[in-house]
Structure formats: C-alpha cells, structure tokens
Amino acid sequence: MKPYAEMTKEELLQERETLKAQYKKFQALELSLNMSRGKPCIEQLDLSMGMMDALNSHEDLNCADGTDCRNYGVLDGIEEAKQLIGDMMENHPDNIIIYGNSSLNVMYDTVSRAETHGIMGNVPWCQLKKVKFLCPVPGYDRHFAISEYFGHEMIPVPMTEKGPDMDMIEELVSSDEAIKGIWCVPKYSNPQGYSYSDDTVRRFARLKPAAPDFRIFWDNAYGMHHLYDNDQDYLIEILAECKRAGNPDLVYKFSSTSKITFPGSGIASLATSHNNLEDIRNQLRIQTIGHDKVNQLRHVRFFGNIHGMVEHMRKHADILRPKFEALDEIFTKELGGLGIGTWTKPKGGYFMSFDAMDGCAKDIVDRAKKAGVVLTGAGATWPHGHDPHDSNIRIAPTYPPLEDLKTAARLFALCVKLSSIRRLLEDLA
C-alpha cells in the first residue's frame, strides 16, 4: 500500500471504511488490557520467589561484621548490600547509601531536602524566586511530576539517539543560575530506550553551571536491563568521569532493584561524592535510624554476588525480548511504508516510544481505550502533560501476556491508521 499522504481523498475515505469495520471487530472482543505503566509481568515476578526462602526463622540474620539485621542502626546500609549494589551501579561501596524500596522516593527526598535546607550550604530553593529544571523530552512523567509538585519551571530539552541536546544544555546551565538540575535516564531511556553516548556523558561531567548547587539527577533505572546477551549498551561511569573532570559533586546517581526483584519490596540506592554524602547524612540521621536491613540481607543471600544478579537478568530478558520483537514485527507489517508513524527499537529497558503524525497522539490513545486497551496518556512524556506536537506515545509492553500484547499491538496500529486518515482528511478539507 502506498503512503497515506499520497492517497486521494476518495482513497482515504475508502480505506477509512475498511478500517472502521476492523475496529468494530476489535470492540466486539471486549478486551481489557492495561499497558499504561511499565510493570513487570507475573512470570518476571516469579523469578524472584526464591528470595522468600533466602531467609527463615532459623537463619542467622547477622552480617559478616556482626551486625544484627533485626535491630536498629546502620544508617546507610549493611556492607554486603553496599557491595552488591555497588557492583550493580559500578560504584565503590563507600560512595553509596542504601535506602528503602523506591528510588523515586529517594529522588523526591533529594529535591525536598534541597528545597527546605539547600545543598551543601547554599540557599534553600524554597527561598529563591524561581527554580528551573531541564527536562529531556520525551521523558519520564514521574520525574516531571516531582518538579511540578515543587513548582519548578521545567525547560524541555530535545532527546536524540545519543542523549539530550548537549549544546542547549551547556548554554542554559552556564548562563542561568536559576537552573538547579536536570532529570536524566541515561541508559535505555524512558520512553525511547536510547542510551547516552560517550561524548554525551563526558560533556555532562564537564558542565560549568552558573549555580553552585546545580545537580544532575542521574536515574540509572535500567542499568542491567538488557534484552540481548551480545548486543548491549554500555555507559561511561558518570561519577568517575565527573571526578576526572574536576566536578566530583555534580551528580546524584539513583538506582534500585525494583524491576530486578519485587517492585514493591526492592532496595533503592544513591551513589554520589563524599561531600554530597555527608550533606545527605546530616538530614538522614534525623529522618531515620536505618532502613530495612532484613530486606537488604535477603537480597544479598538470594543473589550471592553480582554474577548471580547478571544471570537473573538474563532470565528477565528471555521473557521480555519476544514482547519487544513482537511489537516491532507487527508495527513493521501494519504501518511500514505508510508514512504515518515511527518507533524506536531499544536494546533494553522497559519502553518503546512511538511518534505519530502531529495532532494524533490523544486521538490514538482514546480510540485504543474505547476498544479495551489502556495506554500511557498522550502528553505524559512532556512536562505538565503537554506535548506541543501531540505526537508521542509511550508503549509499555512488559506486563501483558505475549498473545494479548500482539492483539493490543494490532489494535494500536489500527488506531494509528484511523487517526492519521482523520488528520489527512482535515488537511484536505
């Protein structure tokens, strides 16, 4: 079939009637699929069930240094957990704090602490007339929600296959002291699945911010989430690169086991410089006596070491890889050559990004919902939920069973076609 843009009005109208009949058949299926969030599927959660047997009432719950994990204490995490997570994050254990189950919570706390008490002696953000954050787009809606909650002005920065537009970032950061941070998902980004190039990471490490309390919020959520054994993305380690560049305090690096073990019962972590760590500990000592050490020990006993975690992630990949490949195969078959949409082909992570014709994303999502498939809301990948092009849609393929996902992908492609024809007919009117 030729590209839709080359069709006559009569051809478009005829195609629309054919597609409407197909759409009614999908509605008759009474589907009920929710693909709005990047949740692990049941098979993925089952991979970690052995962790429930890693500890029992007869186990020795003492660490190697004698710490009793049942009791109070150990503010920044047990040594065994810091070693395991340090290997996962590619950072020395001394640069790491182990928290509770959610890295998003750690990011929120980090921003909140800057708001109320400032960073390393600088003026608290709440006392400033304006605080600005740079937001690579399309990006992660929950990052943007934190900034929106605290009233930050969010500045969209276009993403490329090599990472965000560094020319724009360097210019803005160096010239505006109101810019206090940037949100980053540097590896298998949410939603496009892009990974920052070596040059991008080096330029981040060599930023010269006007604000002394500017920080890079480096959310390495998908650091181990490869889809393939022999075709993986690798990043230059940002903390080491910042140290080499003479900017050791520039980055807060976040991670967790949320999509490695159990999302509701994982362990979250932050890696940063010793100066930043001391600044954070001053608040953490007031906030808590220590996080869940039993859960930290459970993770260590389950994995043993980083090699156990790597093997565990291969099992995740075996479950997810067919889902990503099915999406690409169906989109290529149904949409290839029509000129009405493009999509990414990530090597890892949890999402695929789809770009429709301008003015079509909301309509596509609405049509899919009316036929029983709930997608991430159109606009969610932009600050304040406003995509100026109304074109980007985040696709989360991880949770549905494979056959259900294939059905949802065919329905999605159908909705893309219907919405695109609507837009083209409007242009012809």
DANORBEL-V920920 format. One record per backbone hydrogen bond with DSSP energy under -1.0 kcal/mol. NH is the residue of the N-H (numbers start at 1). CO is the residue of the C=O. Records with the same first field share a line. If there is no record, write none. Layout:
NH: CO / CO
This chain:
4: 338
6: 3
7: 4
12: 8
13: 9
14: 10
15: 11
16: 12
17: 13
18: 14
19: 15
20: 16
21: 17
22: 18
23: 19
24: 20
25: 21
26: 22
27: 23
28: 24
29: 26
30: 27
33: 372
35: 374
39: 37
45: 41
46: 42
48: 45
49: 46
51: 48
52: 49
53: 50
59: 56
63: 67
66: 63
69: 61
71: 68
77: 74
82: 78
83: 79
84: 80
85: 81
86: 82
87: 83
88: 84
89: 85
90: 86
91: 86
95: 92
96: 93
97: 270
98: 76
99: 268
106: 102
107: 103
108: 104
109: 105
110: 106
111: 107
112: 108
113: 109
114: 110
115: 111
116: 112
117: 113
122: 119
125: 114
126: 115
127: 124
128: 125
132: 178
133: 153
134: 181
135: 155
137: 157
139: 381
144: 140
145: 141
146: 142
147: 143
148: 144
149: 145
150: 146
151: 148
152: 147
153: 131
155: 133
157: 135
159: 137
160: 163
163: 160
165: 158
169: 165
170: 166
171: 167
172: 168
173: 169
174: 170
176: 172
179: 176
180: 132
182: 215
183: 134
184: 217
189: 194
193: 189
196: 186
197: 162
201: 197
202: 198
203: 199
204: 200
205: 201
206: 202
207: 204
210: 173
214: 211
215: 180
216: 250
217: 182
218: 216 / 252
219: 184 / 217
220: 218 / 254
221: 219
223: 220
225: 222
226: 224
227: 347
241: 237
242: 238
243: 239
244: 240
245: 241
246: 243
247: 242
250: 247
252: 216
253: 271
254: 218
255: 269
257: 267
260: 257
261: 257
265: 262
268: 100
269: 255
270: 97
271: 253
272: 95
277: 273
278: 274
279: 275
280: 276
281: 277
282: 278
284: 280
285: 281
286: 283
287: 283
288: 284
293: 291
296: 292
297: 293
298: 294
299: 295
300: 296
301: 297
302: 298
303: 299
304: 300
305: 303
309: 305
310: 306
311: 307
312: 308
313: 309
314: 310
315: 311
316: 312
317: 313
318: 314
319: 315
320: 316
321: 317
324: 320
325: 321
326: 322
327: 323
328: 324
329: 325
330: 326
331: 327
332: 328
333: 329
334: 330
335: 331
336: 332
338: 335
342: 355
344: 353
349: 225
352: 395
354: 393
355: 342
356: 391
359: 389
360: 357 / 390
361: 390
364: 360
365: 361
366: 362
367: 363
368: 364
369: 365
370: 366
372: 369
373: 368
374: 33
380: 377
382: 379
385: 382
386: 383
390: 387
393: 354
395: 352
405: 401
406: 402
407: 403
408: 404
409: 405
410: 406
411: 407
412: 408
413: 409
414: 410
415: 411
416: 412
417: 413
418: 414
419: 415
420: 416
421: 417
422: 418
423: 419
424: 420
425: 421
426: 422
427: 423
428: 424
429: 425
